[in-house]
Amino acid sequence: MRSRLLLNLALLLLLIILALAVFYTSRESKQPGPQQLSELDPGEVTQIELQRKQDEPITLHKRQAGWYMQSPYTVAANDYRIQALLRLLQAEYTGSHDITKLDPTDYGLDQPRATVTYNDTLRIAFGDTEPLSEQRYVRLADRLYLIPDTHYYHTVSPATGYLSHALLPAGKITALQLPQMQLALENGQWQVRPSREDRSADALTELVANWRTAQAIRLESFEAKELPPADIRIELAGRQAPVRFTLEEKDGQPTLLRHDVRLRYVINEDIRQQLLQLPEPVPEPELERSPRSHEETK
């Protein structure tokens, strides 16, 4: 009788433990997950407007070939910066309040530090940071949110920080005029003038490819009114005017001043050589001589 009672108590205890486990599991599953700032799908965004309190406004537009800046420059955009701005839509927030019942001045939102507008409809304004959590106050419609401060720092770069570091716009290169040589695509083959018998066709192809893939270390605006004479001209298929550059040096670093967009592309010495000189021929490995047989030595 005593053993049966103990068995029933053990079964009852097991049922209680199972019931508690089901209760807490169900409770946790009903708790809301991290809340995202917006329901707008980043893939549906085709235009981004960036207004900054202490810098020039920026307009970015999505084309079939990718994202481009429309103003203040007309150049392909930096994809990393674009993705950072799109991630703002999915930022997780820790607090939300009706801002109509609050004073926007208390949160630095009467004159936002920066605003990001998507598709001319959804506007996110950045205010001050919350002192304790060091998160950033933002406003979306009539709601006040707290989000990680890292999102704000993607809105305050200079305009050149949102540009692609590629030296050339899209398009197939058909001719290059460099300070020491000219290359032209003739009947599908690259030709160089003056002729270089010590360089193979692969060397010419590699030099052209270097121009297509080269990336600047950073970009700087060119403020002077008059452009210096160009010493580099690159022709692209489908483009009437060649892309013109002036090779300069600034603060000990080589730069390429691109005339059509008035931007200075800062590069390093290795890149400069890769863009202006044909690659050195790779020496062929010497064949190892097989040891002479005993009969050959007689």
Helices and strands as residue ranges (DSSP letters): H 2-30, E 35-36, G 42-44, E 47-52, E 55-63, E 66-71, H 79-87, G 88-90, E 92-93, E 95-98, G 99-101, G 104-107, E 114-118, E 122-129, E 136-140, E 143-147, H 150-153, G 159-162, E 173-177, E 182-186, E 189-193, H 201-213, E 218-221, E 232-236, E 243-250, E 253-258, E 263-266, H 269-276
